[in-house]
Amino acid sequence: MIRSVLVANRGEIACRVFRTCRELGIATVAVYSDADGSALHVREADAAVRLPGAAPGDTYLRGELIVKAALAAGADAVHPGYGFLSENAEFARAVEDAGLVWIGPPASAIEAMASKTQAKKLMGLAPLVDVTEADFPVLVKAAAGGGGRGMRIVRSLSALPGELAAARSEAASAFGDGEVFLEPYIERGRHVEVQIMADAHGTVWALGTRDCSLQRRHQKVIEESPAPGLAPELVSSLHESAVAAARAVGYRGAGTVEFLVAPDGRAHFLEMNTRLQVEHPVTEAVFGLDLVALQLQVAEGTPLGDAPKPRGHAIEARLYAEDPSQEWTPQTGVLHEFRVPGEPPAVRVDTGYSDGDTIGVHYDPMIAKVIAWAPTRAQALRRLSHALRRARVHGPVTNRELLVRSLEHPEFAGAEFDTGFYERNLEELTSAAPGEAYAAAAAALADAASRSGRFGGWRNLTSQPQVKGYGEHEVRYRPTRSGGYAVDDMPGVRVVGAGPRRVALEIDGVVRHFDVTDHGDGRVHIDSPLGSYALTARPRFTDPEERAVPGSLLAPMPGTVVRVADGIGEGVRVEQGQPLVWLEAMKMEHRIVAPASGTLTALHAVPGRQVEVGALLAVVQEEQEA
């Protein structure tokens, strides 16, 4: 009987496992890096053990330290979560060798399936070798993990060496194993997977299907269950293949078998993930299960019994601290406020953050998963879109608006999508948000009300309008003799009321309310039924010292310089788009490229050096046309 569980992970998944443990009366133990000392998963655990350092390679990837922590805290079982060491057979054996219960599949099954290259061999497949130009496009994949790390689409032979090097570096950082392999890349395919659950008594469940086709950088963004529009015979075939894969390796516990469904309807085996998936809540919602509870049950040797029946539809959206309009650049900073309307089972939120927590640079930028269930897909879509649109997410830039627009896009709403969805639609999905001008007006009026010290008008009326800039918007407003405000240059808009935190505008005859919050970090958050906005107030005058030299390459995020391109230095000519510097942040590598063809006049980036956002990495002096 398991009485105390250490979760060898962090953030959202650690909190998720702890929640089930509490419900079952099981004590919990957290491990934490120095960067996570005050993290939510540490605060929620009954006990916590420090892993000195901050980088994953010094902390969450140190299996021997985690086993030692479990023994020191008196835990009798270890749950690996997902990522980090969750698919590491040596770690699973080390846990069991220490006399602890491993809440996962046998180490032999992990060895057979967790390495993508070994899994393909087991399924009678083989990765590409000795590729030629005719084999492209190809996909570079990490052998030892998932989540988009160590994965690259390559469309030409000349680009392959650089992408292989980047993928190996990223995989080694994320999983402690730099092995990568190549496989054909199928254009316009759908990423479909089957959740399995197996016990030690010969029972294997195939729990429906999930569609995870909406991805950025090969990392899933929106997932749903069941996968829409699949022929019944295809679903049966996928279930049979998944169960056969599990039985072939003597599988036990939760796992996922992933396929790529081509436009012609044929399914191609991708891999088997020998762990719980990030998107497991959609399966839980549809089948009425707690998969973590079942993992614990199986680890204790209890039989599964009969498989449950599915009901309804569930969709999950991953809320990331990132800017989709700037090549998905991760964002850091304080999460001042986070609220999502709705209650389980209709709306569920899994997160590793609470108000006031800091989203740092060392780990994945996912803030939360928001899951909606309803009897039909259309109802689940509406419920999730509404919850995200009305959520209060105050802090760094997020992908929230992208998620709402994705859910409401005709391709997704009509179940006519594939893995190229964002490649085709990103510009449309990241265009300026409608209603932002009204939000800027509300922010300016709230600021005016705050500075006037009261909710009414000004004592001394000015003849000239006041001007306040937010982002691309310039708002002109003036106090009125009736004690209110009026805005200029906005036909059809009348100010109904304005206070420091709430503004009411009548827009084309309809009154809209705007909640305005300034947390003092330079960005103003405006929430309304029209949408939510985060705007930066423009200074009246620009500080000359803050003006960057033309051609400056600035760090788009805090991170670590991991590589500098071979052969470059001051005085070297570079081409527009040429990768010059690689930054690692939040477990992903980000390329910094030359903004124009010209001469490199300064190079400040040094491998191993940590840099802050806005740090000067290099300067390229653009060639002048003759």
N, C-alpha and C positions, 0 to 999 in steps of 0.2 A: 504494500500500500504506500503510494507516494504521499509524503507529508510536507516536503519543502522543495521548491523548484527554483533553480538558478536559470535565468534567461541569458544566454550568451550573445546578447545583442543590445540594441539601444532604441530610443525613440518610440515611434508608433507601434512597432510590432512587440516590443517589450511590454508596453502598456496594455496592448491587446491580450497577450498571454496572461499578464497579471490579473486582468479583469475576470477571466474564466477561473483562474486559481482561487481568487477570493470567493467566487460563487460556490466553489467545491470545498472550501475550507482548507486550502493548501497554502502554506506560507510561501513568501516570495523573496528572492534574492536578486538584486541588480548588480551589474558590473558597470563601471563608468570610467571614461578617460578624464584627463584634467579639463578638457574642453566641455565635458558633460557634467561637471561637478554639481550643478544646480538644476539639471534637466528634470523634466516631468517624470521620466521612468525611475529616476533615483528617488524622487520625493514620494512616489507611490509604493515603492517596494518596502517590505518589512525590514530588510537589511540590504546594505550595499557595500561593495568592495571596490576600491580604487585600482585602476590599471594605469600606472604612471606613463605620462606622455599624452599626445593628442592625435598623431597620425594613426590611421588604422593598422599599419604595419607594426606599430609599437604597442598597440592596445587590443582592439577587438579581433585582430588576427593572430594573437599570441595564445594558442591553445593551452600551453603549459601553465600560463598565468591564470587562465579561466578555470582550469581544473583545480588548481591550488586555491582559488577563491571559493569554489563550491565546497571544498573540504573544510576550509577555514570557517565558512558561514554555517556549516552543518546541513547543507542541502543534500538531499538523497537522489536528485534527478537534475538533468540539464536539458533545457529546450533551446535549440539553436536559432529559432526565428527564421529569417530568410536573409540571404546575402552573407557576407563575412565567411564564417566557417561552417555554414549550414550544409554544404555539400562536400565536406572534407572528411574522407574516410579515416584518415589518421587521427583526426580530432575525435570522431565517434569512438574509435578503438581506445583512445586515451581516456575518455570518459568512463567507458566500461571497465577498463583495466584498473581504474581507481576505485572500483566498487560502486559506481554511480549508475543510475538508470539513464539510458540514452533515449530521449523522446524523439525518435526518428527511425528511419529504416535501418536494416542491418548494414554494417560497414561494407560487406561484400556487394550489396545492392547499390550502394553509393558508388563504389569503385566501378561497377559495371555500367552505371547510367549517368553519374554526375559528370564524368568526362564526356563531352559531346562526341569526341572522336571514337571512344570506346563504345558509346551507345549506338552510333551509326553502324559500327562493325557488328554488334550484336543483332541489329535489325537487318543485317544483310546489305548494308550500304557502305559507301566509302567516300571520304572527302576528296576534293579535287587535288591533284598533284600535277606538276609540270604544265601549268596553264599556258595557253597561247592567247593571242588577241581574240581568237574566235570564241573563247570561253566566257568573255565578258558580256554583261556585268556579273561580278561575283560578290559574295558576301564574306568578309573576314569576321570570324567569331572567336570569342574566348572559349577554350575547352573546359574551363573549370567553374564558370558562373554565368549569370544572366544579367537582367536589368539594363541591357544596352551597353554595359561596360565592355570595352575591348571589341566593339563591333563597328564595322565600316562597310559601306557600299563602295565598290571600286569599279570604275567603268573603263579603265584603260590599263594596259600593261605598264606604261611608264609611271603611273601613279601608285602602283602596287608596293614597291619597296618602302616608300614613306608611310603609307597607310599601315603596312605590317608592323613597322617600328612603333608607330603611335598606338596601335591596338595592343601590342605586347606590353608596352609600358603601362597602359591604362589597366590591363588585366592583372598585371603583377601588383599594381597598387591596390586594386579592389579585392583581389582574391588570394594574393600570395602566390600566384602561378601565372607565368607569362605565356603559356602555351596557347597558340591560336591555330585555326585551320580555315580552309576555304570551302565554300559550297556555292552552287549556282544560285543566282538571285532571280527570283520570279517576280516579274513586274505585275502590278495590280492583283496580287494575291490577297487572300484573307487569312489572318492569323487566328486559328481556331484551336481550342485545347479542351481536354477532358480531365476533370478532377477525379482522382481515384482515392479510395480508402480501403486498406487491406488489414486484416488481422493475422494472428499467428495460427489460426485454425483453418486456413484455406479459403476464407471469404474475401472476395474482392468486389467492391462496389465501383460502378462507373456512374458518377453523379452528373449526368447531363453534359452540356457543352457550354463553353464561354467563347465569346468573340472579343479579341483584343487587338483589332486591326488599327485602331487610331493610335499611332505611335509617333514620337518625335525622338530622333537620335536612337531609334530602335528600342526605345523604352516606352512602355504602355502609358497611355494618358486616360483613355476611357475604355471600360470593359463592361460586358453585359452577359447575362445568362437568362434564357438559352440563346445561343448564337442564332440570329434571325435568318429565315429564308433557306435553311439547309434541307435538302431532300431527306425524307425519312430513312431511305436506304443508306445514304452517306452517314447519317448520325449513327445508325447501327454498326456500320463498318468502323467508324472511329471508336465507338465503345469497345468493339471486339478487339481492335488493335491495341487499345490502351490496357485492357484487362490481360491480353496475351503478353504484353511487355512486362507488366507487373508480375505475372506468374513466372515468366522466364527467369527472373532474378530473385525469386523468393521474397517479394516486396512485403513490407509491413509499415503501416502508418499512412500519412497523407502524401500524395504526390500528384504530379501533373504531367500528362503526355501531350506534347504540342505538335501541331501540324500546320502546314501552309496549304491552303486550298486554292488551287490555280483557277483561272477564269473558266476553264473547261470542266470544272467540278472535280478534278482529280485531287486527292489528298496526298501530300508528301510529308513523311515523318521528319520533324525537326530535331526534337530532343525530349528527354524526360527530366523534369526537375524533381529531385528527390528531397523535397521540402514543401512546406506551406508556401503558397503564392501570395503576393501582395493583394491580388484580386479575389482572394477566397471569400470575402463577405457576400459577393453576389450569389455564390453557390449556397452559402448559409441561408440567405434570405429566401431563395427559391425552394430549398428543400427543408427549411425549418430546422436547421442543424447548428450545432456549435462544433466546428471542426477541431478546435483546440481541445475541447473536452473529449472528443473521440480520440485524438492523439494520446491523451493521458490514459484513456480507457484501454487502448491497444497496448500501450507501454506497460500497463499493469497486468496484461494477459487476458483481459475480458473479451469474449467474442462480440462481434458486431451485431449479429442478428440479421433481420431482413432490411433491405434497402428502402428508404422512404420514397414517397412519390413527390414529384415536383408540383409547384403551384405558382402561377403568376410569372412576373418578369422583374428582374432587378438590373440596375445600371449603376456603375461606380465611376466617379470622376476623381482624378488625383489633382489636388490643389498644390501647385508648386510655387515656391518663391523664385520666380524667373521671369524674364521679359521675352515673350515669344517674338516680339517685333524686332529684337536685337539679337537674332540667332540664338534664342533660348538662353541668354546669358543668366546664370544663377545670380540671385540677389541675397544680400545679407542685411541684418539689422534687427531691431526690436519688433516683435509682434505685439503691438500695444493692445489690440482687442481682436477677439475671434469669436463670432457667434453665428450659428447656422440655425434657422428656424426649422421646427419639425421635431417629432419624437419617433423612436423606434416603435414598431418595425417599419413604419412608412418612410422615415428618414433616419439614417444612422451616420454618425461621424466617428471615425477612428483617427486619433491624432496623438502626437508625442509632444505637443506644445500647449501652453495655456497663456493667458494674458501676462505680458511682461517678459516672456522668455525671449532669448536671443537666437536667431537663426544664424549659425556660424558658417565658417568656410570649409570645415573639415569633412563634412558628411553630406549625404543626399539632401537636396533642397525641398523635399516633399514636406508640406505643412500638415496635410490631412488627406484622408479619403472620405468622400461624401457619397453615401449609397442610398438610393431610393428604390423601394419595392412597391408594386401595384399589381392588380389583376391582369393588366395588359401592358404591352410595350409602350403604346402611346401614352397611357396614363403615367407610367414610370418616368418617361421622358419629360412630361409636363411637370411632374412633382420635383424631379431633380433640378430642372432648369429654374423653377421658381425658388427652390431652396438656395441655390447658388446666387441667383440674382438678388435675393433679399438678405444674403449673408453680410455680416459686418466683418471685413478683413482689413484691419488697420495696421500697417507696417510696411515691409518692403513691397516692391512691385510683385504681383502674382499673375498667374495665367487664368484668373477667374473669368474675365470677360471672354477669353478664348474658349473656355469650357462651355459657357452659356451659348455662344454663337455656334459652337460645334454641335451641341445637342439640338439646336434649332435649325441647323443647315438642312436643306432639302435632301442632300445625299444621305446624311445620317438618319434623318427622320424617316426617309423612305427605304432604309436598309439597302442602299445602293452604293456602298463604300468599300474601300480596300486599304491596304497599307500605304498607298500613295496619297491619302486624303489630304494631309497637311502640305505635302509638296505641291499639290495642285491649288489649294485654297488658302494658303497661309496669308497672302497679301490681303485678300478679302476679309479674313477673320481677324486681322490685326489693324484694320483701318481705324481712323479716329472714331471714337464711340459717339453715337448720336446722343444729343442732349448734353454734351460736355460744356457747351457754351452757357447753358442754363445753370449747370453746376458751378461754373466759374462765377457767374453773377451771384449765386447764393453765397459762395465763399467770400466774395468781396463785400456783400451786404452784412454778413455775419461779422466780418472783421470791423466794418464801420460801426456796427451796433456795440461791439465789444469795446472799441476805443472811445465811443461817446459816453460810455458808462451807464447807459440806460437803454430802454427798449424803444423809446420814442424818437422825436426829431432832435435837431441841433438847436442850440440856443442862438448861435450866430449863423444865419444862412449865408452860404457862399454863392457867388454868382457863377463861378467856374465849376464844371463837374470835377469830381474826384476821379482819379484813374488808378486802377489796380490791375496788375498783370498776373495771370496764372497760365503757365505753359505757353501755348500759342494764342491764348485769348487775352484780350485787353477789355476790361470792363469800365465803362464810364457811368457814374451814378451821382446823384445829388440829393440832399435832404429837401423835404417839402415843408411848406408852412403848416400842413396838417399834422406834422410830427412823424411822418414816414419817410419813405425814399422813393425815388424814381430812377429808372435806368434808361440811358440814352442808347440809340443805335440798336435797339432790340424791339422791332415792331411786334405788336401783339402780346407784349409782356407787361404786366402790371404787378407791382409789389403789394401783396396783401398784408404781409407782416414780416418783420425782421428782428431777430434776437441773436445773441452771441452763439447759440447752439442750434437754432431752428429758424428756417426762412420759408415763407409761403409765397409762391409766385403764381399768378394767373397767366396761363400760357394759352393763347387762342381761346379764351373763355373757360378753360378748365384749370382749377386750382391744384397745384402740385406742392407737396411738402418736401423740404430738403433738410436732413440732419447734418450739421456741420461740426466736425471735430478736428481740433488742432492739438496734436500731442507734443508740439514743440520741437519736432525733428526736421522742420523745413517743408513738410508736405501736409496738405490739408485734405482730409477725407470727407467726402460728401456722399451720403447714402439717401436714395430716393427710390420710389417705384419705377422711375425711368431707368435706373441702374445705379451703380456705385462708381465713384471716381476718386482718384488720388491726384491732386494737382500741386505743383510746386510754385510758390509765390515768386515772381520775378523781382529781383532787386531794382531799385530805381536807377542805380548807377553800377556799372561793372568795375570791379577791382582790376586795374591794369596788371597786377601781379598774377591774376588768375587766368590771364589769356595765354593759351598754349601757342608755341611756335608752330607755324604752318608745317604740316607733314608729321606732327608728333603722334606717336603711337602710345596711347595711354592704357593702362591696365583697366579692363572693363569690370573687374571684380577683384576682391582680395584673393590671393592665391600664392602658389609657389612656382617659380620658374623651373621647369623640368628639363627644357631643351632650348638650345639656340641653334639655328640652321648652320650646317657645316659651311665653312668657307666665307662667312660674312664677317665684316668688321668695318670700322670707319673708312670711308673712301671707296667701298665696294659698290658697284652698280647692282641694283635690284629691279625686278620686274613687278608691275602692278599685279596684286593677288598672290605674290610669292610668299609662302609661309616663312616667317622670320623667327618667331618666338612661340614656344608652347607653355601655357600656364595650366597647372592642375588646381582645380577648385571643386569641392563637393564631389570628389571621386571621379571627375570627368576631365579630360584634356580639352583645352580650348586653344585654337590656333590664332595667332595675331599675324595678319598679313600686311604686306606693303600696300598703302593706300593709292600709290601711283608709281609709275616707273621713274627711277631717278637714282640719286646717290645717297648712300647711308652716311649721314654726317655725325651721328651719335649712336652709341649702343651702350645702354646702361644695364640691360638684362644680364644676369649671371645665373647659371644653373644652381639650384639649391636655395636661392635667395627668396625670401617671402616679401611680397609687395602688397601695398594697400590699393584700393580702388583709386584710379586717377594717377597712379604712379607713372612717371615717364620711363618707358621701356627703350624707345629708340626714336630717331628722327630721320625721315627720308625727305631730301630736298628734291622736289619734282623737276623733271627735265622741262626746260622751256622750249616751246616750238620755235624753230628758226623762222 
